[in-house]
Amino acid sequence: MRDSEFCFTHNPKAEEAKRAAVIKGGESPKKNYNPLRPIKLNSNKSVVNLLATTINEVRQGEIDLRVANCIGYLSGHLIKALETANLEERICEIEKMIFKK
């Protein structure tokens, strides 16, 4: 800001303008300018393949690090969910066998 010792963010005279700018930024639509193609992730192996691909894309500078981190984080949750679903199916099968007798 001209004729001020403060920048826009720290200028006490611009507090209202700063608040309005923050609100406007928060309301703006978030766009993904480099969307990735959807893929089926229905097994641990498919998640492992996704992670391997993502790692290689990071190493080659082909994917944004924020996207790669998000994929890694969500993949961990997906693996746990797939394992839980698999375990539930196995328990149901065992219960059927036991209570059938």
C-alpha positions as CSV (number, residue, x, y, z in Angstrom):
1,M,0.0,0.0,0.0
2,R,1.4,3.3,-1.0
3,D,2.1,6.0,1.7
4,S,1.7,3.4,4.5
5,E,4.2,1.6,6.6
6,F,1.9,-1.5,6.6
7,C,1.0,-4.0,3.9
8,F,-2.6,-4.6,3.0
9,T,-2.8,-7.6,5.4
10,H,-1.5,-5.7,8.4
11,N,-2.8,-2.2,7.8
12,P,-5.3,-1.3,10.6
13,K,-7.0,1.1,8.3
14,A,-7.8,-1.7,5.8
15,E,-9.3,-4.1,8.3
16,E,-12.8,-4.0,6.7
17,A,-11.4,-4.3,3.1
18,K,-9.3,-7.3,4.3
19,R,-12.3,-9.0,5.9
20,A,-14.3,-8.5,2.7
21,A,-11.4,-10.0,0.6
22,V,-11.1,-13.0,2.9
23,I,-14.9,-13.6,2.6
24,K,-14.8,-13.2,-1.1
25,G,-11.9,-15.7,-1.4
26,G,-13.6,-18.2,0.8
27,E,-16.8,-18.1,-1.3
28,S,-15.1,-18.4,-4.7
29,P,-15.5,-21.8,-6.4
30,K,-12.5,-24.0,-6.1
31,K,-11.4,-25.3,-9.5
32,N,-9.3,-28.2,-10.4
33,Y,-7.4,-27.1,-13.5
34,N,-5.8,-30.5,-14.0
35,P,-8.5,-33.1,-13.2
36,L,-7.5,-36.8,-13.2
37,R,-9.4,-39.5,-14.9
38,P,-11.6,-41.6,-12.7
39,I,-10.4,-45.1,-11.9
40,K,-12.0,-48.1,-10.2
41,L,-10.7,-48.7,-6.7
42,N,-12.4,-51.8,-5.5
43,S,-9.5,-53.9,-4.1
44,N,-6.3,-53.5,-2.2
45,K,-4.4,-54.3,-5.4
46,S,-6.1,-51.4,-7.3
47,V,-5.2,-49.0,-4.5
48,V,-1.5,-50.3,-4.5
49,N,-1.4,-49.7,-8.2
50,L,-2.8,-46.1,-7.8
51,L,-0.2,-45.4,-5.1
52,A,2.6,-46.8,-7.3
53,T,1.4,-44.6,-10.3
54,T,1.1,-41.6,-8.0
55,I,4.6,-42.1,-6.6
56,N,6.1,-42.3,-10.1
57,E,4.2,-39.2,-11.2
58,V,5.5,-37.2,-8.2
59,R,9.1,-38.4,-9.0
60,Q,8.7,-37.2,-12.6
61,G,7.1,-33.9,-11.6
62,E,3.8,-34.8,-13.4
63,I,1.4,-34.3,-10.5
64,D,0.8,-31.6,-8.0
65,L,2.2,-32.5,-4.6
66,R,-1.1,-31.5,-2.9
67,V,-3.0,-33.8,-5.1
68,A,-0.5,-36.6,-4.5
69,N,-0.7,-36.1,-0.7
70,C,-4.5,-36.2,-0.9
71,I,-4.4,-39.4,-2.9
72,G,-2.0,-41.0,-0.4
73,Y,-4.1,-39.9,2.6
74,L,-7.4,-41.1,1.1
75,S,-5.8,-44.3,-0.1
76,G,-4.9,-45.2,3.5
77,H,-8.5,-44.8,4.5
78,L,-9.8,-46.8,1.5
79,I,-7.4,-49.7,2.3
80,K,-8.8,-49.8,5.9
81,A,-12.4,-49.7,4.6
82,L,-11.8,-52.4,2.1
83,E,-10.1,-54.6,4.7
84,T,-13.0,-54.0,7.1
85,A,-15.6,-54.9,4.5
86,N,-13.7,-58.0,3.6
87,L,-13.4,-59.0,7.3
88,E,-17.2,-58.5,7.7
89,E,-17.9,-60.7,4.7
90,R,-15.7,-63.5,6.1
91,I,-17.3,-63.2,9.6
92,C,-20.8,-63.5,8.0
93,E,-19.7,-66.6,6.1
94,I,-18.3,-68.2,9.2
95,E,-21.4,-67.4,11.2
96,K,-23.6,-69.0,8.5
97,M,-21.5,-72.2,8.6
98,I,-21.5,-72.3,12.4
99,F,-25.3,-71.7,12.9
100,K,-26.3,-73.9,10.1
101,K,-25.3,-77.0,12.1
